[in-house]
């Protein structure tokens, strides 16, 4: 029986371009690095907020990329008006 790889995911919410999902295999350093770079870019350059879902319903805010997180949600910054 072949081994299966687990894909973790980062859902990027973007009302202007549409939502997208980025996946990575935690055992693949290249995929982890690409996901980390996207996470860092969105957090630092555009002010997106990141959350990890812990039990499918509740979450907590992330300030650093966690390659072991099963699901990360990246939300755009709130704009006042």
Secondary structure, DSSP 8 states (H G I E B T S, - for coil): ------EEEEEE--TTT--EEEEEETT-HHHHHHHHHHHHHHHHHS--EEEEESSSS-EEEESS--TT-SEEEEE------
